[in-house]
């Protein structure tokens, strides 16, 4: 029969546990950083989209009457009326 190896010392076990904890901690930190970065990016894209949509809506609401007014005045001008 082969020789029986002695059990690992408490220092070896602690060193292995520390290494495992460091690896798992780094993996969790990386994962949480990626998730947090993705969430922030998604939030920024959403906020930017709302701002652009709001600006487009405001310009449409304000621009349509102004465009109609300018076209009406041009039409009157080309018809020879004094404005």
Backbone bond lengths (Angstrom), bond angles and torsions (degrees), N, CA, C in turn:
res aa  C-N    CA-C-N  psi(-1)  N-CA   C-N-CA  omega(-1)  CA-C   N-CA-C  phi
1 X - - - 1.451 - - 1.525 108.60 -
2 X 1.358 114.25 152.19 1.456 119.01 -178.23 1.519 111.48 -80.17
3 X 1.304 112.98 168.73 1.460 117.84 179.55 1.526 110.31 -75.26
4 X 1.301 115.33 148.72 1.463 121.46 177.51 1.522 107.76 -92.05
5 X 1.335 116.12 128.03 1.455 119.30 179.87 1.518 109.69 -76.56
6 X 1.317 115.59 143.33 1.467 117.46 177.65 1.527 109.86 -69.81
7 X 1.313 118.39 152.16 1.468 120.29 179.39 1.527 109.40 -65.21
8 X 1.331 116.47 152.30 1.463 118.70 -179.66 1.526 110.34 -66.18
9 X 1.313 114.28 150.79 1.458 118.06 -179.14 1.529 109.59 -74.64
10 X 1.321 115.08 166.09 1.464 120.11 -179.50 1.532 110.15 -63.81
11 X 1.319 117.32 -33.73 1.465 120.47 178.76 1.514 111.76 -65.11
12 X 1.353 116.65 -41.36 1.466 120.15 178.31 1.531 111.06 -63.92
13 X 1.327 115.29 -41.80 1.476 119.96 -179.93 1.529 109.54 -64.28
14 X 1.319 116.29 -43.15 1.466 120.42 -179.63 1.521 111.13 -65.20
15 X 1.343 115.77 -39.38 1.464 119.56 179.43 1.535 110.23 -65.00
16 X 1.339 117.18 -43.50 1.465 121.14 178.93 1.529 110.76 -64.52
17 X 1.340 116.22 -41.01 1.466 119.76 179.26 1.526 110.53 -65.58
18 X 1.323 117.80 -38.47 1.464 121.13 178.02 1.511 111.88 -65.02
19 X 1.347 115.53 -41.24 1.464 119.65 178.13 1.521 110.68 -63.87
20 X 1.340 116.33 -43.91 1.464 120.38 178.77 1.528 110.93 -62.26
21 X 1.334 115.61 -42.83 1.467 119.81 -179.79 1.524 110.57 -64.27
22 X 1.328 117.04 -39.22 1.456 120.43 178.86 1.536 110.89 -64.77
23 X 1.327 116.40 -42.56 1.472 120.30 179.58 1.528 110.49 -64.48
24 X 1.343 116.03 -47.50 1.464 119.68 -179.60 1.530 111.15 -65.60
25 X 1.325 116.89 -39.08 1.461 120.70 178.07 1.517 111.55 -63.49
26 X 1.326 116.28 -42.35 1.460 119.72 177.55 1.514 111.59 -64.31
27 X 1.335 116.80 -41.35 1.464 120.04 179.22 1.522 110.69 -64.44
28 X 1.328 117.05 -42.01 1.464 120.43 179.29 1.527 110.94 -66.85
29 X 1.326 116.69 -39.29 1.460 119.83 178.43 1.525 110.58 -64.34
30 X 1.320 116.38 -41.74 1.460 120.46 178.42 1.524 110.92 -63.96
31 X 1.327 116.32 -44.95 1.465 120.65 180.00 1.519 111.17 -63.70
32 X 1.332 116.85 -45.03 1.458 119.13 -179.63 1.527 110.59 -67.32
33 X 1.326 117.58 -35.26 1.457 119.93 176.29 1.516 111.76 -64.20
34 X 1.313 116.89 -42.47 1.465 120.65 178.86 1.522 110.08 -64.77
35 X 1.333 116.45 -44.38 1.466 119.59 -179.45 1.522 111.25 -65.65
36 X 1.329 116.76 -42.61 1.457 120.12 179.43 1.525 110.56 -66.00
37 X 1.335 116.27 -41.80 1.462 119.63 177.22 1.518 111.65 -62.20
38 X 1.326 116.81 -41.32 1.468 120.46 177.49 1.517 111.84 -64.10
39 X 1.337 116.50 -40.71 1.463 120.27 178.99 1.520 110.87 -65.39
40 X 1.320 117.17 -41.85 1.471 120.73 178.66 1.522 110.23 -65.01
41 X 1.323 116.51 -42.13 1.467 120.44 178.92 1.526 110.66 -62.60
42 X 1.334 116.24 -43.98 1.462 120.54 178.76 1.523 110.58 -62.59
43 X 1.327 116.75 -40.94 1.461 120.93 178.60 1.530 110.60 -64.32
44 X 1.335 116.03 -42.28 1.468 119.49 179.55 1.527 110.75 -64.00
45 X 1.324 116.92 -42.26 1.462 120.42 179.02 1.524 109.96 -63.80
46 X 1.334 117.02 -40.63 1.461 120.96 179.74 1.523 111.09 -64.74
47 X 1.336 116.25 -46.29 1.468 120.14 179.98 1.522 110.24 -63.11
48 X 1.336 116.68 -43.69 1.457 120.26 178.65 1.526 110.81 -62.25
49 X 1.324 116.45 -40.88 1.466 120.58 177.74 1.516 112.16 -62.57
50 X 1.340 116.97 -41.60 1.471 120.68 178.42 1.525 110.42 -64.98
51 X 1.340 116.42 -41.51 1.468 119.77 178.95 1.522 110.65 -63.29
52 X 1.338 116.79 -45.87 1.469 120.38 -179.33 1.525 110.02 -64.88
53 X 1.342 117.01 -42.56 1.465 120.69 179.64 1.524 110.10 -63.35
54 X 1.331 117.40 -41.78 1.461 121.19 178.70 1.518 111.51 -63.99
55 X 1.329 116.29 -43.82 1.475 119.75 179.29 1.517 110.55 -64.08
56 X 1.337 116.62 -40.71 1.463 120.06 179.09 1.523 110.27 -64.89
57 X 1.325 116.92 -41.69 1.466 121.02 -179.71 1.532 110.41 -65.06
58 X 1.336 115.89 -45.00 1.466 119.43 179.87 1.528 110.08 -63.07
59 X 1.333 116.54 -43.13 1.466 118.67 -179.64 1.524 110.90 -65.70
60 X 1.320 117.06 -35.40 1.462 120.72 178.28 1.523 109.93 -67.69
61 X 1.336 116.77 -45.93 1.468 120.80 -178.23 1.525 110.43 -65.78
62 X 1.328 117.73 -40.74 1.461 120.19 179.68 1.524 111.61 -81.62
63 X 1.327 116.18 -34.17 1.463 119.58 -174.86 1.512 113.77 -74.67
64 X 1.321 118.30 -30.99 1.465 120.74 -177.38 1.528 111.74 -65.22
65 X 1.337 119.57 -50.36 1.480 117.83 177.88 1.528 112.75 -63.70
66 X 1.322 117.29 -36.82 1.468 119.68 179.09 1.521 109.93 -65.20
67 X 1.325 117.19 -41.41 1.469 120.96 178.05 1.524 110.94 -63.05
68 X 1.323 116.38 -44.15 1.468 119.80 179.16 1.528 110.20 -62.78
69 X 1.336 116.55 -41.57 1.465 120.32 179.20 1.529 111.29 -63.13
70 X 1.331 117.06 -44.73 1.468 120.60 179.60 1.530 110.44 -64.07
71 X 1.318 117.60 -43.02 1.467 120.20 178.28 1.526 110.96 -63.67
72 X 1.327 117.97 -39.61 1.459 121.86 178.14 1.525 110.71 -63.50
73 X 1.345 116.13 -44.25 1.471 119.31 179.52 1.528 111.38 -65.99
74 X 1.330 117.08 -39.63 1.462 120.06 176.94 1.521 111.35 -64.00
75 X 1.319 116.48 -40.03 1.461 120.47 178.76 1.529 110.32 -62.49
76 X 1.323 116.48 -44.50 1.473 120.22 177.97 1.522 110.77 -63.88
77 X 1.339 116.17 -38.68 1.458 120.02 -179.97 1.519 111.07 -64.40
78 X 1.338 116.63 -43.21 1.477 120.30 -179.31 1.518 111.86 -71.64
79 X 1.325 117.25 -22.12 1.465 119.93 177.06 1.524 111.52 -80.61
80 X 1.350 116.18 -6.83 1.450 119.55 175.63 1.516 114.20 95.45
81 X 1.304 118.27 3.61 1.451 120.57 179.62 1.516 109.27 -80.02
82 X 1.342 114.07 152.06 1.461 117.70 175.00 1.520 108.28 -84.58
83 X 1.307 114.33 138.63 1.485 118.93 -178.17 1.521 108.10 -96.58
